[in-house]
Amino acid sequence: MQVHKTTRFLTELEIIIDFIAQDSFSRAVHFKSRLDTSILDLPHFPYKCRRSIKSNDENIRDLIFSGYVVPYRINTEKNRIEVLGIFGENEWEMS
């Protein structure tokens, strides 16, 4: 299974990384590196994360990472994980 990061995810991640970098560039780099590792591990155990609270679809999951929710879809037809976005946990619960 391959990982596909959507344009929405990449845009939202860039905003978060820029925000963290205002305080500490090295912390921003470390955050991105750890997140990438977690995302690239998803194909090994795609159902390990909770089913999304925003969807009844068993293939839509929420990766929880350092106060952020990273929703992703397990697309069995295309044999890939589609990373859909990234949100602060509080923002995710309110929407």
CNS distance restraints for C-alpha pairs under 8 A (distance, minus, plus):
assign (resid   1 and name CA) (resid  43 and name CA) 5.45 0.50 0.50
assign (resid   1 and name CA) (resid  79 and name CA) 5.10 0.50 0.50
assign (resid   1 and name CA) (resid  80 and name CA) 4.76 0.50 0.50
assign (resid   1 and name CA) (resid  81 and name CA) 6.89 0.50 0.50
assign (resid   2 and name CA) (resid  43 and name CA) 6.77 0.50 0.50
assign (resid   2 and name CA) (resid  79 and name CA) 6.76 0.50 0.50
assign (resid   2 and name CA) (resid  80 and name CA) 4.56 0.50 0.50
assign (resid   2 and name CA) (resid  81 and name CA) 6.13 0.50 0.50
assign (resid   3 and name CA) (resid  39 and name CA) 7.76 0.50 0.50
assign (resid   3 and name CA) (resid  40 and name CA) 6.83 0.50 0.50
assign (resid   3 and name CA) (resid  43 and name CA) 7.28 0.50 0.50
assign (resid   3 and name CA) (resid  80 and name CA) 5.59 0.50 0.50
assign (resid   3 and name CA) (resid  81 and name CA) 4.73 0.50 0.50
assign (resid   3 and name CA) (resid  82 and name CA) 6.08 0.50 0.50
assign (resid   3 and name CA) (resid  83 and name CA) 7.31 0.50 0.50
assign (resid   4 and name CA) (resid  80 and name CA) 6.80 0.50 0.50
assign (resid   4 and name CA) (resid  81 and name CA) 5.97 0.50 0.50
assign (resid   4 and name CA) (resid  82 and name CA) 4.79 0.50 0.50
assign (resid   4 and name CA) (resid  83 and name CA) 6.13 0.50 0.50
assign (resid   5 and name CA) (resid   9 and name CA) 6.26 0.50 0.50
assign (resid   5 and name CA) (resid  10 and name CA) 6.73 0.50 0.50
assign (resid   5 and name CA) (resid  82 and name CA) 5.93 0.50 0.50
assign (resid   5 and name CA) (resid  83 and name CA) 4.82 0.50 0.50
assign (resid   5 and name CA) (resid  84 and name CA) 6.88 0.50 0.50
assign (resid   6 and name CA) (resid  10 and name CA) 6.38 0.50 0.50
assign (resid   6 and name CA) (resid  82 and name CA) 6.84 0.50 0.50
assign (resid   6 and name CA) (resid  83 and name CA) 5.97 0.50 0.50
assign (resid   6 and name CA) (resid  84 and name CA) 5.71 0.50 0.50
assign (resid   6 and name CA) (resid  85 and name CA) 7.30 0.50 0.50
assign (resid   7 and name CA) (resid  11 and name CA) 6.10 0.50 0.50
assign (resid   8 and name CA) (resid  12 and name CA) 6.15 0.50 0.50
assign (resid   8 and name CA) (resid  84 and name CA) 6.68 0.50 0.50
assign (resid   8 and name CA) (resid  85 and name CA) 5.76 0.50 0.50
assign (resid   9 and name CA) (resid  13 and name CA) 5.93 0.50 0.50
assign (resid   9 and name CA) (resid  83 and name CA) 6.61 0.50 0.50
assign (resid   9 and name CA) (resid  84 and name CA) 5.55 0.50 0.50
assign (resid   9 and name CA) (resid  85 and name CA) 3.82 0.50 0.50
assign (resid   9 and name CA) (resid  86 and name CA) 5.91 0.50 0.50
assign (resid  10 and name CA) (resid  14 and name CA) 6.12 0.50 0.50
assign (resid  10 and name CA) (resid  85 and name CA) 7.56 0.50 0.50
assign (resid  11 and name CA) (resid  15 and name CA) 6.54 0.50 0.50
assign (resid  12 and name CA) (resid  16 and name CA) 6.42 0.50 0.50
assign (resid  12 and name CA) (resid  85 and name CA) 6.70 0.50 0.50
assign (resid  12 and name CA) (resid  86 and name CA) 6.20 0.50 0.50
assign (resid  12 and name CA) (resid  87 and name CA) 7.81 0.50 0.50
assign (resid  13 and name CA) (resid  17 and name CA) 6.05 0.50 0.50
assign (resid  13 and name CA) (resid  85 and name CA) 7.89 0.50 0.50
assign (resid  13 and name CA) (resid  86 and name CA) 6.55 0.50 0.50
assign (resid  14 and name CA) (resid  18 and name CA) 6.04 0.50 0.50
assign (resid  15 and name CA) (resid  19 and name CA) 6.22 0.50 0.50
assign (resid  16 and name CA) (resid  20 and name CA) 6.26 0.50 0.50
assign (resid  17 and name CA) (resid  21 and name CA) 5.99 0.50 0.50
assign (resid  17 and name CA) (resid  28 and name CA) 5.50 0.50 0.50
assign (resid  17 and name CA) (resid  29 and name CA) 7.81 0.50 0.50
assign (resid  17 and name CA) (resid  31 and name CA) 7.93 0.50 0.50
assign (resid  17 and name CA) (resid  32 and name CA) 7.26 0.50 0.50
assign (resid  18 and name CA) (resid  22 and name CA) 6.41 0.50 0.50
assign (resid  18 and name CA) (resid  28 and name CA) 7.60 0.50 0.50
assign (resid  19 and name CA) (resid  23 and name CA) 7.43 0.50 0.50
assign (resid  20 and name CA) (resid  24 and name CA) 6.25 0.50 0.50
assign (resid  20 and name CA) (resid  25 and name CA) 7.13 0.50 0.50
assign (resid  20 and name CA) (resid  27 and name CA) 6.98 0.50 0.50
assign (resid  20 and name CA) (resid  28 and name CA) 5.24 0.50 0.50
assign (resid  21 and name CA) (resid  25 and name CA) 4.18 0.50 0.50
assign (resid  21 and name CA) (resid  26 and name CA) 7.38 0.50 0.50
assign (resid  21 and name CA) (resid  27 and name CA) 6.96 0.50 0.50
assign (resid  21 and name CA) (resid  28 and name CA) 5.10 0.50 0.50
assign (resid  24 and name CA) (resid  28 and name CA) 6.38 0.50 0.50
assign (resid  25 and name CA) (resid  29 and name CA) 6.34 0.50 0.50
assign (resid  26 and name CA) (resid  30 and name CA) 6.12 0.50 0.50
assign (resid  27 and name CA) (resid  31 and name CA) 5.99 0.50 0.50
assign (resid  28 and name CA) (resid  32 and name CA) 6.24 0.50 0.50
assign (resid  29 and name CA) (resid  33 and name CA) 6.13 0.50 0.50
assign (resid  30 and name CA) (resid  34 and name CA) 6.17 0.50 0.50
assign (resid  31 and name CA) (resid  35 and name CA) 6.10 0.50 0.50
assign (resid  32 and name CA) (resid  36 and name CA) 6.02 0.50 0.50
assign (resid  33 and name CA) (resid  37 and name CA) 6.29 0.50 0.50
assign (resid  34 and name CA) (resid  38 and name CA) 6.33 0.50 0.50
assign (resid  35 and name CA) (resid  39 and name CA) 6.18 0.50 0.50
assign (resid  35 and name CA) (resid  65 and name CA) 7.19 0.50 0.50
assign (resid  36 and name CA) (resid  40 and name CA) 5.99 0.50 0.50
assign (resid  37 and name CA) (resid  41 and name CA) 6.22 0.50 0.50
assign (resid  38 and name CA) (resid  42 and name CA) 6.77 0.50 0.50
assign (resid  41 and name CA) (resid  45 and name CA) 7.23 0.50 0.50
assign (resid  42 and name CA) (resid  46 and name CA) 4.92 0.50 0.50
assign (resid  42 and name CA) (resid  48 and name CA) 7.95 0.50 0.50
assign (resid  42 and name CA) (resid  81 and name CA) 7.52 0.50 0.50
assign (resid  43 and name CA) (resid  80 and name CA) 7.67 0.50 0.50
assign (resid  43 and name CA) (resid  81 and name CA) 6.82 0.50 0.50
assign (resid  46 and name CA) (resid  74 and name CA) 6.94 0.50 0.50
assign (resid  46 and name CA) (resid  81 and name CA) 7.73 0.50 0.50
assign (resid  47 and name CA) (resid  59 and name CA) 7.82 0.50 0.50
assign (resid  47 and name CA) (resid  61 and name CA) 7.39 0.50 0.50
assign (resid  49 and name CA) (resid  61 and name CA) 6.02 0.50 0.50
assign (resid  49 and name CA) (resid  62 and name CA) 5.93 0.50 0.50
assign (resid  49 and name CA) (resid  63 and name CA) 5.58 0.50 0.50
assign (resid  49 and name CA) (resid  64 and name CA) 7.81 0.50 0.50
assign (resid  50 and name CA) (resid  61 and name CA) 5.67 0.50 0.50
assign (resid  50 and name CA) (resid  62 and name CA) 5.67 0.50 0.50
assign (resid  50 and name CA) (resid  63 and name CA) 7.22 0.50 0.50
assign (resid  51 and name CA) (resid  55 and name CA) 7.80 0.50 0.50
assign (resid  51 and name CA) (resid  57 and name CA) 7.76 0.50 0.50
assign (resid  51 and name CA) (resid  58 and name CA) 6.14 0.50 0.50
assign (resid  51 and name CA) (resid  59 and name CA) 7.46 0.50 0.50
assign (resid  51 and name CA) (resid  60 and name CA) 6.15 0.50 0.50
assign (resid  51 and name CA) (resid  61 and name CA) 4.48 0.50 0.50
assign (resid  51 and name CA) (resid  62 and name CA) 6.23 0.50 0.50
assign (resid  52 and name CA) (resid  56 and name CA) 7.45 0.50 0.50
assign (resid  52 and name CA) (resid  57 and name CA) 7.84 0.50 0.50
assign (resid  52 and name CA) (resid  60 and name CA) 5.68 0.50 0.50
assign (resid  52 and name CA) (resid  61 and name CA) 4.62 0.50 0.50
assign (resid  52 and name CA) (resid  62 and name CA) 5.13 0.50 0.50
assign (resid  52 and name CA) (resid  71 and name CA) 7.11 0.50 0.50
assign (resid  53 and name CA) (resid  62 and name CA) 7.97 0.50 0.50
assign (resid  55 and name CA) (resid  60 and name CA) 6.74 0.50 0.50
assign (resid  56 and name CA) (resid  60 and name CA) 7.95 0.50 0.50
assign (resid  59 and name CA) (resid  73 and name CA) 5.52 0.50 0.50
assign (resid  59 and name CA) (resid  74 and name CA) 4.97 0.50 0.50
assign (resid  59 and name CA) (resid  75 and name CA) 7.28 0.50 0.50
assign (resid  60 and name CA) (resid  71 and name CA) 6.92 0.50 0.50
assign (resid  60 and name CA) (resid  72 and name CA) 5.68 0.50 0.50
assign (resid  60 and name CA) (resid  73 and name CA) 4.46 0.50 0.50
assign (resid  60 and name CA) (resid  74 and name CA) 6.43 0.50 0.50
assign (resid  61 and name CA) (resid  71 and name CA) 5.59 0.50 0.50
assign (resid  61 and name CA) (resid  72 and name CA) 5.35 0.50 0.50
assign (resid  61 and name CA) (resid  73 and name CA) 6.29 0.50 0.50
assign (resid  61 and name CA) (resid  74 and name CA) 7.84 0.50 0.50
assign (resid  62 and name CA) (resid  69 and name CA) 6.04 0.50 0.50
assign (resid  62 and name CA) (resid  70 and name CA) 5.52 0.50 0.50
assign (resid  62 and name CA) (resid  71 and name CA) 4.37 0.50 0.50
assign (resid  62 and name CA) (resid  72 and name CA) 6.33 0.50 0.50
assign (resid  63 and name CA) (resid  69 and name CA) 5.74 0.50 0.50
assign (resid  63 and name CA) (resid  70 and name CA) 4.91 0.50 0.50
assign (resid  63 and name CA) (resid  71 and name CA) 6.12 0.50 0.50
assign (resid  63 and name CA) (resid  72 and name CA) 7.52 0.50 0.50
assign (resid  64 and name CA) (resid  68 and name CA) 5.81 0.50 0.50
assign (resid  64 and name CA) (resid  69 and name CA) 4.75 0.50 0.50
assign (resid  64 and name CA) (resid  70 and name CA) 6.31 0.50 0.50
assign (resid  65 and name CA) (resid  69 and name CA) 6.28 0.50 0.50
assign (resid  65 and name CA) (resid  70 and name CA) 7.38 0.50 0.50
assign (resid  67 and name CA) (resid  88 and name CA) 6.07 0.50 0.50
assign (resid  67 and name CA) (resid  89 and name CA) 5.65 0.50 0.50
assign (resid  68 and name CA) (resid  86 and name CA) 6.52 0.50 0.50
assign (resid  68 and name CA) (resid  87 and name CA) 5.38 0.50 0.50
assign (resid  68 and name CA) (resid  88 and name CA) 4.38 0.50 0.50
assign (resid  68 and name CA) (resid  89 and name CA) 5.06 0.50 0.50
assign (resid  69 and name CA) (resid  86 and name CA) 5.64 0.50 0.50
assign (resid  69 and name CA) (resid  87 and name CA) 5.24 0.50 0.50
assign (resid  69 and name CA) (resid  88 and name CA) 6.16 0.50 0.50
assign (resid  69 and name CA) (resid  89 and name CA) 5.68 0.50 0.50
assign (resid  69 and name CA) (resid  92 and name CA) 7.05 0.50 0.50
assign (resid  70 and name CA) (resid  83 and name CA) 7.12 0.50 0.50
assign (resid  70 and name CA) (resid  84 and name CA) 7.20 0.50 0.50
assign (resid  70 and name CA) (resid  85 and name CA) 5.76 0.50 0.50
assign (resid  70 and name CA) (resid  86 and name CA) 4.52 0.50 0.50
assign (resid  70 and name CA) (resid  87 and name CA) 6.62 0.50 0.50
assign (resid  71 and name CA) (resid  83 and name CA) 6.31 0.50 0.50
assign (resid  71 and name CA) (resid  84 and name CA) 5.58 0.50 0.50
assign (resid  71 and name CA) (resid  85 and name CA) 5.96 0.50 0.50
assign (resid  71 and name CA) (resid  86 and name CA) 6.79 0.50 0.50
assign (resid  72 and name CA) (resid  81 and name CA) 6.64 0.50 0.50
assign (resid  72 and name CA) (resid  82 and name CA) 5.39 0.50 0.50
assign (resid  72 and name CA) (resid  83 and name CA) 4.35 0.50 0.50
assign (resid  72 and name CA) (resid  84 and name CA) 5.20 0.50 0.50
assign (resid  72 and name CA) (resid  85 and name CA) 7.54 0.50 0.50
assign (resid  73 and name CA) (resid  81 and name CA) 5.76 0.50 0.50
assign (resid  73 and name CA) (resid  82 and name CA) 5.06 0.50 0.50
assign (resid  73 and name CA) (resid  83 and name CA) 6.58 0.50 0.50
assign (resid  73 and name CA) (resid  84 and name CA) 7.20 0.50 0.50
assign (resid  74 and name CA) (resid  79 and name CA) 7.83 0.50 0.50
assign (resid  74 and name CA) (resid  80 and name CA) 6.33 0.50 0.50
assign (resid  74 and name CA) (resid  81 and name CA) 4.82 0.50 0.50
assign (resid  74 and name CA) (resid  82 and name CA) 6.49 0.50 0.50
assign (resid  75 and name CA) (resid  79 and name CA) 5.79 0.50 0.50
assign (resid  75 and name CA) (resid  80 and name CA) 5.36 0.50 0.50
assign (resid  75 and name CA) (resid  81 and name CA) 5.98 0.50 0.50
assign (resid  75 and name CA) (resid  82 and name CA) 7.01 0.50 0.50
assign (resid  76 and name CA) (resid  80 and name CA) 6.56 0.50 0.50
assign (resid  87 and name CA) (resid  91 and name CA) 6.26 0.50 0.50
assign (resid  87 and name CA) (resid  92 and name CA) 5.91 0.50 0.50
assign (resid  88 and name CA) (resid  92 and name CA) 6.19 0.50 0.50
assign (resid  89 and name CA) (resid  93 and name CA) 6.37 0.50 0.50
assign (resid  90 and name CA) (resid  94 and name CA) 6.35 0.50 0.50
assign (resid  91 and name CA) (resid  95 and name CA) 6.35 0.50 0.50
